[in-house]
Amino acid sequence: MKSKYISVTTMLGLLFVFTATGICQEKTTMNDWVVKVGQGSINWTAGYIEAVGIAAPPDRSVNKINARPMVLRAAKADALRNLLEIVKGIQVDSKTTIRAYMVESDIINTQVSGLVQGAMVADQQYIPDGTVEVKLKMSLYGDLARTVLPPAIEKRKSLAPPVSAPPVSTPPVAATPSVAPPPATPLAPPTATTPPAPSPAAATSATTPPASTPPAAAVPAARPALLAYTGVVVDARGIQAQPAISPRIFDENGIEIYGFVNVDREYALKQGVSGYARDLAAAQQNQRVTAKPLIVKALKTSGAGKTDFIISNADAQQIRAAETSTEFIKQWCRMIIVLD
């Protein structure tokens, strides 16, 4: 009787564990950009991948309780296969997927497969008929990004850096005209010899125009407003844009404004080059871009994967003009792309 009581208690405990397990589950919101893929999904907003595996007990199983560990292993193996397929299809940039890098390099293939094998169990459910459902979860960034992004960097080394853009800025050009008017003063002595009285008035009138030009250089006054931006939100709705681990932003001249090459490497590996959101208002309130983000509109996508974006030259100039703010944005990857 006592042994029977113990076995019943054990069975109830196992049933509670298997049906109520919810390890590291995260609630998705309506603003999360989630892509359903096969037997799983990719949450680009929260930065994780999930896959589900299902297994049923053998038909001739005498004892379903003893068959549960075997069914659990089969369900987890199914989830691992599904997770690996999802990971392979992830777009690294606009041209390449993880699958392509795994085919090119045995080292990357081994590393990615090992990361998938190490995925954690997010949930496991026992169905009354003995079927087991297991959900696995792994991070989209961190070790996975550290494995696939270096090859992407090597392919981009031939791209020209966006250093050629600053010389086009207006402040250096406004500085040169202000120096040109003063050399006109040497012509004052000849006029001063003939009429002594007008020469002082002419001198004062000659000095007055140069004094009026310095206030005209009101360009520095606009800079404090630009420096106040705490991030960038790219509105990429309506152009069939897609997410990627390493998106890039270009101006209309093809000059790269933002991407993995010119951001802080560690921040990009930990939290991604850019965040993603489904709602513009939610993106503006996201802590990644904090209180006052600069909002720019993506004109169109670039690349086969439609993961790179082209913004107007005017918007690109706003990002360039805020020098300190740009470094702040790039250093901590303070960018969110809104998709629909």
FENHU-V851930 format. One record per residue. N is the residue number from 1. OMEGA is omega in whole degrees, -180 to 180 (NA if undefined). Layout:
n=N omega=OMEGA
n=N omega=OMEGA
//
This chain:
n=1 omega=180
n=2 omega=179
n=3 omega=179
n=4 omega=178
n=5 omega=179
n=6 omega=-179
n=7 omega=178
n=8 omega=178
n=9 omega=179
n=10 omega=-180
n=11 omega=179
n=12 omega=178
n=13 omega=178
n=14 omega=180
n=15 omega=179
n=16 omega=-179
n=17 omega=-174
n=18 omega=-177
n=19 omega=-176
n=20 omega=-178
n=21 omega=177
n=22 omega=-171
n=23 omega=175
n=24 omega=176
n=25 omega=178
n=26 omega=179
n=27 omega=176
n=28 omega=179
n=29 omega=179
n=30 omega=-179
n=31 omega=179
n=32 omega=176
n=33 omega=-177
n=34 omega=179
n=35 omega=177
n=36 omega=-179
n=37 omega=177
n=38 omega=180
n=39 omega=-180
n=40 omega=-177
n=41 omega=175
n=42 omega=177
n=43 omega=-177
n=44 omega=178
n=45 omega=-180
n=46 omega=175
n=47 omega=176
n=48 omega=-180
n=49 omega=178
n=50 omega=175
n=51 omega=-177
n=52 omega=174
n=53 omega=-177
n=54 omega=177
n=55 omega=180
n=56 omega=179
n=57 omega=177
n=58 omega=-179
n=59 omega=-175
n=60 omega=-179
n=61 omega=-180
n=62 omega=-176
n=63 omega=-178
n=64 omega=178
n=65 omega=178
n=66 omega=-179
n=67 omega=-175
n=68 omega=178
n=69 omega=180
n=70 omega=179
n=71 omega=178
n=72 omega=178
n=73 omega=180
n=74 omega=179
n=75 omega=179
n=76 omega=177
n=77 omega=177
n=78 omega=178
n=79 omega=179
n=80 omega=178
n=81 omega=180
n=82 omega=179
n=83 omega=180
n=84 omega=179
n=85 omega=178
n=86 omega=-180
n=87 omega=-179
n=88 omega=-177
n=89 omega=-179
n=90 omega=179
n=91 omega=176
n=92 omega=174
n=93 omega=-175
n=94 omega=-175
n=95 omega=-168
n=96 omega=174
n=97 omega=178
n=98 omega=179
n=99 omega=-179
n=100 omega=179
n=101 omega=179
n=102 omega=177
n=103 omega=-178
n=104 omega=-173
n=105 omega=175
n=106 omega=180
n=107 omega=179
n=108 omega=179
n=109 omega=180
n=110 omega=-178
n=111 omega=-180
n=112 omega=179
n=113 omega=178
n=114 omega=178
n=115 omega=178
n=116 omega=179
n=117 omega=-180
n=118 omega=180
n=119 omega=-178
n=120 omega=177
n=121 omega=-180
n=122 omega=-179
n=123 omega=173
n=124 omega=-174
n=125 omega=173
n=126 omega=177
n=127 omega=-176
n=128 omega=180
n=129 omega=178
n=130 omega=178
n=131 omega=180
n=132 omega=176
n=133 omega=-178
n=134 omega=177
n=135 omega=178
n=136 omega=-176
n=137 omega=176
n=138 omega=-177
n=139 omega=177
n=140 omega=-177
n=141 omega=-179
n=142 omega=-175
n=143 omega=179
n=144 omega=178
n=145 omega=179
n=146 omega=-179
n=147 omega=-172
n=148 omega=-177
n=149 omega=177
n=150 omega=175
n=151 omega=178
n=152 omega=179
n=153 omega=180
n=154 omega=-179
n=155 omega=-178
n=156 omega=-176
n=157 omega=-179
n=158 omega=-179
n=159 omega=179
n=160 omega=178
n=161 omega=-178
n=162 omega=-180
n=163 omega=-177
n=164 omega=-177
n=165 omega=-176
n=166 omega=179
n=167 omega=-179
n=168 omega=-175
n=169 omega=-174
n=170 omega=-175
n=171 omega=179
n=172 omega=-178
n=173 omega=-179
n=174 omega=-177
n=175 omega=-175
n=176 omega=180
n=177 omega=-178
n=178 omega=-179
n=179 omega=-173
n=180 omega=-177
n=181 omega=-177
n=182 omega=-180
n=183 omega=179
n=184 omega=-178
n=185 omega=180
n=186 omega=179
n=187 omega=-179
n=188 omega=-179
n=189 omega=179
n=190 omega=180
n=191 omega=-178
n=192 omega=-177
n=193 omega=-177
n=194 omega=175
n=195 omega=-176
n=196 omega=-175
n=197 omega=-178
n=198 omega=-175
n=199 omega=177
n=200 omega=180
n=201 omega=179
n=202 omega=179
n=203 omega=180
n=204 omega=178
n=205 omega=179
n=206 omega=-180
n=207 omega=-177
n=208 omega=180
n=209 omega=178
n=210 omega=-180
n=211 omega=180
n=212 omega=-178
n=213 omega=179
n=214 omega=177
n=215 omega=-180
n=216 omega=179
n=217 omega=-178
n=218 omega=-180
n=219 omega=178
n=220 omega=-179
n=221 omega=-180
n=222 omega=-175
n=223 omega=-180
n=224 omega=178
n=225 omega=-180
n=226 omega=-178
n=227 omega=-178
n=228 omega=-178
n=229 omega=-178
n=230 omega=179
n=231 omega=180
n=232 omega=174
n=233 omega=180
n=234 omega=178
n=235 omega=-177
n=236 omega=179
n=237 omega=175
n=238 omega=-180
n=239 omega=177
n=240 omega=-179
n=241 omega=-179
n=242 omega=179
n=243 omega=177
n=244 omega=178
n=245 omega=-176
n=246 omega=176
n=247 omega=178
n=248 omega=178
n=249 omega=179
n=250 omega=169
n=251 omega=-176
n=252 omega=177
n=253 omega=179
n=254 omega=179
n=255 omega=-178
n=256 omega=180
n=257 omega=-173
n=258 omega=179
n=259 omega=-176
n=260 omega=-177
n=261 omega=-175
n=262 omega=173
n=263 omega=178
n=264 omega=-173
n=265 omega=-175
n=266 omega=178
n=267 omega=180
n=268 omega=180
n=269 omega=-177
n=270 omega=-173
n=271 omega=178
n=272 omega=179
n=273 omega=180
n=274 omega=172
n=275 omega=180
n=276 omega=178
n=277 omega=179
n=278 omega=-175
n=279 omega=-177
n=280 omega=180
n=281 omega=178
n=282 omega=179
n=283 omega=180
n=284 omega=-179
n=285 omega=-179
n=286 omega=-178
n=287 omega=-179
n=288 omega=179
n=289 omega=176
n=290 omega=-162
n=291 omega=-171
n=292 omega=180
n=293 omega=172
n=294 omega=-178
n=295 omega=178
n=296 omega=-178
n=297 omega=175
n=298 omega=-179
n=299 omega=180
n=300 omega=177
n=301 omega=179
n=302 omega=180
n=303 omega=-177
n=304 omega=-178
n=305 omega=-179
n=306 omega=-180
n=307 omega=175
n=308 omega=-172
n=309 omega=177
n=310 omega=177
n=311 omega=-179
n=312 omega=178
n=313 omega=179
n=314 omega=177
n=315 omega=178
n=316 omega=179
n=317 omega=176
n=318 omega=179
n=319 omega=-179
n=320 omega=-175
n=321 omega=178
n=322 omega=-172
n=323 omega=-179
n=324 omega=-180
n=325 omega=179
n=326 omega=178
n=327 omega=179
n=328 omega=-179
n=329 omega=-177
n=330 omega=-176
n=331 omega=-176
n=332 omega=175
n=333 omega=-177
n=334 omega=179
n=335 omega=176
n=336 omega=178
n=337 omega=-179
n=338 omega=-180
n=339 omega=176
n=340 omega=NA
//
